[in-house]
Amino acid sequence: MNRSFLILGGTGDLTGRLLLPGLAELVDAGVLDEPVAVLAVSQQDWSDDQYREWARARLTEHAGHVPEKSRDRLVGWLGYRHGDVTLPADLRAGLDRAGGVPVVYLALPNTVFLPTLEALAEVGLPEGAVVAVEKPFGRNLADARKLNEVLHRLVPEESVFRTDHFLAMQTVLNILGLRFANRMFEPVWNAQHVERVDIVFDETLGLEGRAGYYDTAGALRDMLQNHLLQMLAVVAMEPPAALDARSLAARKADVLRAVRPPGDMRRDTVRARYTAGTVGNRELPDYTAEDGVEPDRGTETYAEYTVEIDNWRWAGVPFRLRSGKALGADRHEIVLRFKPVPHLAFDRGREDGGRPEPDLLRLRLLPDGISLEVNLNGAGDPFDLERRSLEVDLPPTRLSAYGLLLNELLAGQAALSISDVEAEESWRIVEPILAAWAADEVPLLAYPAGSDGPARG
């Protein structure tokens, strides 16, 4: 199949920081060994050469790990067309120039997804075309349903790729291997043995010039409505019949359907934003003083909520999801805390008279690794217990998360995509939280940049 790649929003930050480097990785790995027409469409009035110079600079900045020869080869395949992605005539001209069977990638703000897809539906796409839509998928549940309706008129569901690059992260993929390729883990992966699950993505980064997007989204929409719920779905899903798009999507959708939104918003959700402080050796201003921020909007930079899953496997187990910016340390992990043993004979030599910590399984992202924290006999008294961690650091992968996603896209595979049901169920889960926060039922807390986050009373 003669594939082409049409990037709508081809001069944006996403394209320069992630898409072009991912394509360069595919060139270097030999996955793309024949020239592929890559056409960017955007509103800058540029020539092909001007766009190639822009792309070369972005690749130098963001794809330094890819040899210059491979980056230059990709640049030679790039073309550019000035156009409005919401106008059918401009899209038709872009598709005609790209030729082949296109992958159409919406590297756009989600506010223009719907008019762009409606324009594409008016133009039509050839059989075998793939449409990729970035996150967040829509602005609310009603918008997500409308987007799905238009997408289903445009291409079959199996040709829709709702992108979430967290699904292509090495540790997230390794959850599948850990659970379903090892007999020792799956029998204890349930409410009988697991006390709680934490899914955390804490960042030391602040806004980094993204106020135009972030101040209208906030941490809940940016991270917890999509990335972290997808990780929950992979952790909690039932064993799939096969590792293909249909099986994975069905099992993840089952989990998300069973997620019960928080019952007590003040108890089970937290929203906060950072004030001025120091992160490492960087001084960060108050969030409300950042360029492009409207303080009265009340946008949160820290979001947390706890949910339960109403099914046989997970009934009664709390799943806590949290993410925040400008925190004191990067912490990217999924933690399964197991229940204590029913009877502990090891009570000799414990001056505090307490019990040892239960087993913890940590699945770390960025850098990727897995650790299992257990209690073992001590080196001194043979009947005393000491805490030990069994560590595995995962080697770097050949392709980044975006490189892997683009490889799947160009192959027409959707196993690492979000399905229509998942996209809508994710909004169902968070919409009651958004409504409670908009009504100020939950106070907007503050935390200094560089701290551990908001203090709760």
N, C-alpha and C positions, 0 to 999 in steps of 0.2 A: 504494500500500500504506500503510495506516494504522499507522505505526511507533510503538512506545513504548520507553522506556528504563528498565530495571530494574537499579538498582545495588545489588548485595549487598555489604555493607560500606560503606554510604553515609555513614558518619561518620568514616571513616578518613583518614589522611594522604594517601593516593593520590587519593582522591576530592576532597578540598579543595584539594590542590596542583596536580593535573593534569587530572582528568576534568571538573570543573565549569568551570575556565578554558577547556578545549578546547571544551566545549559553548557557552560564551559567545562564543568566537571564531566558531563556526558561525552563531550568531544574528546577530552583527555583520556577518558577510560575506554574509548573506542566504541562506545554504545552508539554514538552518532559518527559514523565513519564516512558517510556520504553527505554532500551538502544538503542542508535543509533550509527552505525559505523561512526566515524569521522576519515577520513584518510587524513593526510597532505603529500603532495609531494613537495620536495624541493631539493636543491643541496648539503646541508650539509650531510656529511656521518655520520648520527646518527642512534642509535637504538631506539626502541619504548620508552624505559625507559629514554633515554637522552632527547627525545622530550617531554615526559611528565614532566620532571623536568623543561625544558624551559617553557612549557605552564603553569605550576603551578606558576612559578615566574611572568610571565606576568599577570596571573589572580590576583595574590596578589597585583600587582602594579596597575592594571587598573580596577579590578572588586571587589574592597573592599566593595562595597555596597551589594554584593551577599554573603550570608552566606557561610562559609568555607565548610560546608557539601555538598552544591550543587556544589561548584567549584570542590571539590574532586571527586564527582560523575562523572562530565563531564570528568575530567582528566582520569578517569578509562576507558572511552570509546575511548580515543584517540589512534590512531596508526600512524605510520610514515613509509614512504618509500623514500629512496634516489633515485632521478631520474631527468631526463631532461624533462620538460613539453612540449618541442617541438618535442620529439621523440615518434612516435606512439607506439613502443614496451613498453616504460616506462609508457605511459598512459594506455595501455591495462593491464599491470600488476597492476597498481593502481586501475583501475575499477574492475578487477577480485577480488582483495583483499577486496575492499570496499563492493562489492556485492550489492544486492537490486537494487532499482531504484534510480539512483544517482541525487543529486543536485551537479553540477560541478561548483565550484566558482573560477573564475580567479582573485585571489588576487595578481595581477602581474603588472609590469609596462606596460603601453599601447603599448610600442614598441615591445612587444612579444605577444600581443593579436593574431595577424594574424597567425604567425606560429603555435601557440598553437591550435587555432581553426581549422586550416588546418589539423594538426595531429589528432585532435579529429574526424574530418570528415572522415579521412582515417580509423580510428578505428571503428567509429559508436557508437551510444548510444541506449539503449533500449527504447521502447515506454514508455512515461511518464516522461522521464528524463528532467531536467531543467538545463539550462546553465545561470549562472550569470556572468556579465562582469562589472568590476568597471569603474568608470570615471577617466579621460576623455575618452570618447568612440572614439578612433582613434586619429590621429594627425592632420587631416584635412578632408575636405568633401570627397575627393577621397578615403581616407583610411576608413572613416566611411561606404561608400558605399560598399567597398570590404569586410569589416567585416560583414555587413548585408548579403551580398551575400553568404558568407560561413556559417553564422549562419542559414540561411534559408535552406541550404542543410543539416544541421545537425539536427535541430529540428523545429517544427512549431513556428511561431512568438509568439503565446500565451505561449510558453514554454521558451521564452527568457526573462531574467530579467536584463535590463540595469540599474545598480544600481545608484541611487542618494539619499543618506540618508536624504537630505533636504526635500524630499517629505513625509518622515515619521515624521518630526518634528511636535510637537503638534500644534503650532500656524499656520503652513502651512495647516495642516489638518483642523484646525478650520476656515480657510477661507471658506471652503465648507459649514460648518454649518452656519456661519455668513451670507453668501450670500443666500443660498438656503433653509434655514429652518426658515428664518425670513422675514416677508413681508416688513419691514420698510427699509431694506438696498438695496435690488435688484433694486427697482425703481429709485434710485439715483446713481446706479453704472454704470455711462456712461458719455460721453463727455458733455452732457447737464449740469451736476452738478459737475464733477470732473475737477479741473484745471490742476493738474499734479500728477504723482505718482513717489515716490522715493523708490528704493529697495537697501538697504545699508547693507554691512557686513564688518564693520571696525574691525580690530583686533589689540590688543596691542602686540600680539606675534610676534616675529621675525621669523627667519628661523627654529629654534629649531632642528638643525641637519639634515634638509631635503634638503640641497643644491643639492644633487645628482639628485633629481627629480625636485625641484622647479626652478633651474637655467635654465633648458631646457623647462620649461613650462611657468612660469610667472603668474601674477595675472589674466590676461585675460583668458588664457586657464584653469587655475586652478579653477577659481570661476565664471567668468562672462559668459563663454561659456556653462556652465551646470547648476550649482546650481541656480544662480540668474535668468537665463532665464526660468528655471522651475518654479520659484516663479512668474515671470511675467505671465507665461502661466496660472497658477492657478488663479491669481488675475483677469486676463482679459478674460478668456474663457467664452463662452456661457453656459447656464445651461445644464448639461448633462441629458440624459434620465434616467440614472441609475448610481449608484456609482460602476461601474464595470470596468474592464480593457478596454474593447472595447469602452465604452462611454467616459470615461475620456481621453483616448488616442486620440480619434477622435476630441474632443473639444479642447484639448491642441494643437494638430497639426494644427487645423484651425487657432488658434491665431498666432502660430509661422510662418505659411505660410504668414500671413498678416503683419508681422513685416518688416518695411523698414529699411535697414541699414542706418547709418548716412550719410547724404548728404555732409556735410562739415566736413571733418575729423579734421581739426584744431579747429573748433568751437565746435564740438559735441563729441570729444573724448579727453581724457587726459591720459597720461602715465607718470609715475614717479617712482623713487626708493629712498629708505631712505639712509641718511647719518648718521654719528655717532650722538648719542644723549642719552637722559635718558627717559626711560619709567617707570613711578612709581619710584621704587628704584633700577631699573636695568639699568646698562650702556650697551648700544648696540653699537657695532662697525659699521662702514660704511658697507653697504651691500657688496660692492666689496672686503672688507677685510675678509668676512666670508669664512671659510674653504669650498672648493669645488666650489667656484664661479669663473667664468671666466668673468672678467669685460668687455672685448670687445664684449661679447655676447649681451649686452644692455638689459638684462632682467628687466622687470618692476616689482616692488613690490606694485604698486598702479595702478589700471585701472578704468577708468570711461567712459561710453558712454551714449548718449541719443538717443533714437529711438522713432518712432511713429508707430502706428498700423493702417494700411489702411483698416478699416472696419467701418460699420455703427455705432457700439457702441463707438469706441474710436477715431474716426478721429479728428486729431488736438491736442490730449492730449500727451504731452511729458512724456515718461517713462525714468527716469534716473537710471542707474545701476552703483554701485560703490563698490569697495572693495580694502582694502589696509592692509598691514602689518606694525607693529611697529608704530602704531598711538597712540595718547595720551589717547584715551578712546575706550573701546569696545562699538560698536554701531551696533546692529543687528536688523533691523526693516524694515517693509514695511509701508510707510506713504502715505495715500491718502489725498491730500489737496483739499478741496472743493472750489467752486467758491463763491465769496461774494454774499450776498442777493442782489436782483435787486434794492431795495430801502431800505434805513436805516433811520428810524425815530429817532433813538437814537443819537442825536447830542448834547444834553444838557450836560454841565459839562465836555466836552472833550477839555481840554486846548490846546492839540496839533492839534485840528481840523481834526484829521485823522480818519480813519475807523478802527474798531476792526479787529483782525486777523480772517480769515475765519475758519470754522470748520476743524479739523484735526482728522483723524482716524489713530492711530498708532497700528500696529500689531507687537509686540515685540517677538523676539526669544532669548533664552538663557539669562535670564530666560523668560519663556513664559508669555505673558500677552497682554491685549488689553486695550487701552485707547481712549476715545473720548473727544477731547478738544472742548468746546463750550463756547458761550457767554451767561451769565445769568445776571439778574438784580442784582445790587450791594446791599450790606447790608446797605449802607448809603443812598444816594440819590436813590429813587426807579426807577428813569429814567436813571440812569447811568448803564454802563455795566461792568462786571468783568469776567475775564477768569477763567473757572473752568474745571477740568479734571475728567471725570467719568472713574474710574479705575477698571479693573478686573485682578487679578493675578491668573493664571491658576495653579492648583495643579500639582505636579509632576506625571508623568504617571508611570504605573507599569513597562512598558518596555521602554528602550531607543529606539532611532530611529533605530539603527542597530538590536536591539532585535525584534522590530516590523517587519523590513524588512525580517529577517531570518525566523520569524514565517510565513510570507506570502510565502516565498520561499519554505519552507518545506511543506506548504499546497498546493503548485502548483498554487497560485494566483498571478496575475501580475498587480493588480490595482495600485500599487505604483511603477511601472516600467516605464521606458521611452520607447516609441515605436520606431520602425525603422524610421518612418517619422520625429518624433521629433528630433532624434539624427542627422539626416542629415540636417534638417532645422536650427538647432542651429549652425552648422558649416557654413551654407550659410550666416547667419547673421553676424558672426564675421570674416569670411575670408577677406572681404574688409578692415576691421580695421587692421587685422594682416598685410595685404599687405602694407597698408599706413604706418604703423609703421616700417616695415622692410625697407621701402624706405626712412625713416627719413622725411616723409612729416609732421609728428607731432613730436615736440621736446620732448626729454626725460628730464623731469623736475626732480628736487631734492627736498626732504623735510627732515628736521631733525627728527630722531626717537623721538617719544614722542610729535610730533606736531599734528596739525589738518589735515595735508596733504599738498600737493603742493599749492603754491599761484599762482593764474592765473592772468595774466595782463589784 
